[in-house]
């Protein structure tokens, strides 16, 4: 098969019948929005778009999304990073996953709020392996609640610039009043 810049490669082109959680593994080109939309399907692509827009709104100019290719086992993922990884989004067949690495400080914050989080997230947290650089929490986003969990984890990990400045102003007002 000859590939051109506008050729959209699908699993069927390789005789693959994708299953839920199969990743985009075609190395020939970085996935574009059309490829991601086709792979995720309408519902998961809506979550993809909403989460990306949320990051851009609450962290303007902080992160430059970077596509990473992890080989045939991991496929393509979109990482948001400044000095440390913030979140990595993985478009899987008909499902979106977000990887949030939680270092020691983030794990302490999570534990302090343990009974505030949804039970599904606490179970996922408890079952996730802890590595030397932290606990790698991979959240499958299939509902508004899942999306909310991820945004709350990200706010806990790194408060948005607008949140921290508004908190400082309100605490200054409270202490001066």
N, C-alpha and C positions, 0 to 999 in steps of 0.2 A: 504494500500500500504506500502510495506517495503522499507525503505530508506537505502542506503549504501553510502559510501563516494563518489562514482562516479555516483550516481543517479542524473540525471538532472530533477528537478521538474519544470513543466510548468503549466500555468494557466489551460490548458485542463485537467491536472491530477485532478483538483479540480472541474471540471465542470464549470469553469469560462470562459466566452468568453471575452477576454480582449479588451478594447477600448483604443484609443490613450489617453495617460496620466495615464493609470492604472499603479500602482507601484508594484514592487516586494514585496509581503507581506509574503512569506513563511519564517517563523522564524527558521526553523530547521537547516539552514546552511547559513553562510555568502556567498553572491553571489561571484562566481569566474568569470574569464573573459569569459568563455564559456556561462554561464548563462546570463551575461550582454549582450554579443554579440547576443544571441538568442532573448532576450527580446527587445533590442533596434532596431535590424535590422541592415543591413549593413551600411546604410548612417549615422544613428545616432551613431552607434558604431565607425565609422570613426571619427566623431566629438569628441566622448568620448576619443578615443585614442590620437587624436591630442591635445586636451586640457590637458590631463594628461602628455603627453610628453613635451608640452610647459612649464607646471609648473615645471617639473623636470629639464628642460634645463635652465630656467631663475631663478629658486630658488633652486639650487642644495643643498640638505641636510638641507633645511630650514624647510620643512614640512614633517610629517609622515602621509600619508593618513590613515584615521580611519573609518571603516564601522560602521554606527549607525543604530539601528533598532528603528523606531518610531511607532511601532504598526501597526494594520491593516489599519489605515487611512493614515499613512505617509510612511509605508514600509521602505525599505533600502535606505540609502544615504551614499555617501562617502565624508567625511569632511576633508578638509585641514586646519590645525590649528597649530599655535605655542602657543602664549599666548592668542591671539584673533583669532576668526574664520576668515579665509581668503576667502574660497569659499566652498560651499557644492554642490556636483554634485548628481543629482537624476536621475537614469535610470528609465524612464517611458516607457510604451509600445510604441515602435516606435518613441520615442521622448526623448531627453536629456534636462534637465533643470539645470541651475546653479543659486544658491542662493548666492547673494553678500549682506552682511549687511553693510550699509553705515552709519557710525557714523557722528557726527557733522562736523568734519574736512573734511570727504569725501563728504558730502553734499555741503559744501562750495565750494570745488574744482569742483564738478559736476556743480553747479550753475554758477561758473565763466566761465565754458566752455559750457554752456547750448546750444549755437547756433552752436557748432562744432559737437555735437552728432547727430546721425541719428534721424529723427523725431519719429520713432517707439520707440526708447529707451527713449526719452524725455517723450513721452506719457506714457510709462510703469512706468517711474520714478514718474511722476505726479500722477498717479493712485495708486501707491503703498502706503500701510499704513505705517505710522511712529509710531514706538513703542518707549519705553523709552530708549532702547539700540541702536536705529537707524532705518533707513528706510530699510525694507527687500525687496530687488529687485530680483524677480525670472524671469530669462531670459530663454525662450525656445530657444534652439540652433538648428535651422533647416537649416542654411545656413552659408557660409563663412563670410558673413557680421555679423551675430549674434555672431559667434565665435570671430570675431575681436572686437565687442563691449565688450564682456566679458573680453578678454585679456586687452583691454584698461582700463576698469573699475578696473581690478586687479592691473595694473601698477599704476594707479592713487591712489588706496588704499594703496599699498605698493610697491614702486619702487624696482625692482630686485637688488640684491647686485651688479651685474655687471654694471647696469645702474648708480647707485649712485657713484660708484668708478670712472667710466669713466667721469661722469659729474664733479666730483671734480678735476680730472686731467686736463680736458679741461678748467675749470674756473681758475685753477692755472696757466696754460699756458697763458691764455688771460691776467691775471692780472700781470704776470711777464714780458710780452712782450712789 
